[in-house]
Amino acid sequence: MVKENKVKGNLVTIIVPVYNVAPYLEKCINSILFQTYKEIEIIVVDDGSTDESLSICKEFESQDNRVKVLHQKNAGVSSARNSALKIMTGNYVLFVDADDWIESNMVEVLVNELRKDELADAVFCGYKEIEDKTNRVLKKINPDRYDKVEKEKGVAEIFGINSTMLWNKMFRTTLLEKKTFFDKSLKIGEDELWMIEVLKNCRSIILIGDPLYNYRYRFTGASKDFTISNARMTDYESQKMVLQAIRDYQSDYLTQCAQERLYYTGQKIMKIAYYEGRYDIYEMIDHEINEARKVWFDHHSNKLGKLRRRLVEAMMRKRVPGRFVKIFDK
């Protein structure tokens, strides 16, 4: 059994929400336990799994007292993360998805960046996207740079190459003194909204290129469901909430980023609704994203892409059958 660290002030809390991921858990948790940086607490929250996930988590807890396992009735990933946030004791927090894994030096690299710069409140790193069945690297996000940026530029990175995902980012827990929790009503986009709220309090952000996180691309999950569902609609709702929250930054550029993302998400969902014959949802979104649409077209540089999108939207307003619209919808 690994003994708890007695050195105070540099503890990293690593939060792992778990739901029916038994085949992936061992690799994920071992990648955390065998970090070169040892001063960690791992809070694993089982969100009502019906497979062997909970028993696997309990086994790790019995072997290493840095692991704390919580169990709750199924309530969603936001609820699971909130349960962990309520009991965490770390000076820094990192989130890991239970079907992914991290490089052995990820925690050490990230926490050292924050330890040596007292004015930095978050650090973002690169990552790899790996296909589940083949382990083939689909994408490597490895910005060729090292930079410390002010809050506005750092938050803009969330809308860009550093991703709206939580897992390639470490935060000082002083940012969470107001107990900022995840919105449990959202099934998609909850992490992006949480970061926008939390980073309002940050001073500066460090960007590093090392691809230290391994994201397993699976063909399941709410974000992969391309049908009109309650979960899919929260993707659109979350972007409206992000736009509202981003206004507190009083940055024209960040507002532009949020508007462009709202349009991108909204038009994607309204097309799904159109193809499914859900014209009520299509018309609602088509109307609501008018302002964001103007911003997107004003700043998008691909002339052919803009032309094709205008054509697709014009065809939908004329109720052209979906099978013909799809020909131009690339």
Residue, then its C-alpha position, 0 to 999 in steps of 0.5 A: m500500500v502506498k503511504e499518503n504524502k506528508v508534504k503539504g501545499n502541492l497536493v493534486t486532486i485528480i477526479v475520475p467520473v466512472y460509468n460502465v467503463a470496466p474494460y478501460l478502468e485498469k489502464c486509466i487508473n494505473s496511468i494515474l497511480f504510476q505518475t512520476y509525481k506522487e503527491i496526489e489524491i484520486i477521487v473516483v466517482d462511480d455514477g451508478s454503473t451496472d457493470e464491474s466498474l465499481s468493484i474494480c474501483k474498490e479494488f484499487e482503493s483497497q490497494d492504494n490509500r491515495v484512491k477514494v471511491l464514491h458511489q452514487k445513483n446514476a445522475g450524470v457526469s456533472s453530478a459525479r464531478n460535483s460530488a468529487l469537488k465537494i470533498m477534494t483537498g488538493n491545491y490543484v485539480l485535474f480531470v481524467d475520463a475513465d476510458d482515457w489514460i495519461e502519460s506518466n509525467m503529465v501531473e509532474v509537468l503541469v504542476n511544476e509549471l504552476r508551482k514555478d509561476e505564482l501568477a499562473d492559475a491554469v495550464f493547458c497541454g497538448y493531447k492525442e486522439i486515439e481510435d478505440k479498437t485499433n489504437r491508431v493515432l487519429k490526431k495529435i494536438n501538439p502546438d509548437r510553442y510554450d507561452k504564458v498568456e493573459k486571461e483573454k488569450g488563454v480563454a480564447e484557446i478553449f474555442g481553438i486548438n486547446s479544445t473545450m474539453l476539461w482533461n488537458k487542463m490543470f487548475r489552481t483550486t483557489l479558482l474554485e473558492k466560490k464552489t463553482f459546480f457543473d450544471k447538472s441539466l447539461k449532458i453536452g457542453e457542461d465542461e466548457l461552461w464550467m471552464i468559462e465560469v472558473l477562468k473568470n477569476c484567473r490571472s494568466i494561463i500557461l500553454i505547453g505543447d507536450p501531448l500528455y493526455n490520451y483521448r480514446y475516441r469511441f463511437t458511443g456517448a451523448s456527444k456521438d449521438f447525432t439524432i435529436s435527443n434531450a442530450r443533443m439539445t443541451d449541446y445547443e443550450s450550453q452554447k447559449m449559456v456560454l455566450q451569456a457567461i462570456r459577456d462578463y469578460q467584457s471582451d469583444y473578441l471572446t464574445q465573437c468566439a462564443q457567437e461563432r461557436l453558437y452558430y456552428t453548434g446551432q446550425k449543426i443541430m438544426k440540420i439534424a432536426y431538418y433531416e428528421g422532419r423536426y421543423d419546430i426545432y429547426e425553425m426555433i434554432d434558425h431564428e435564434i442564431n441570426e445574430a451569431r450567424k452574421v458574426w460567423f459569416d463576417h469572420h469566416s475566410n473560406k468563401l466556398g464554405k460560406l457559399r455552400r452554407r448559404l445554399v444549404e440554409a436557403m434550401m432548408r427554408k424552401r423545404v427542399p427534401g433532405r436527400f437533396v440538401k445533403i448533396f450540398d451539405k458537406 
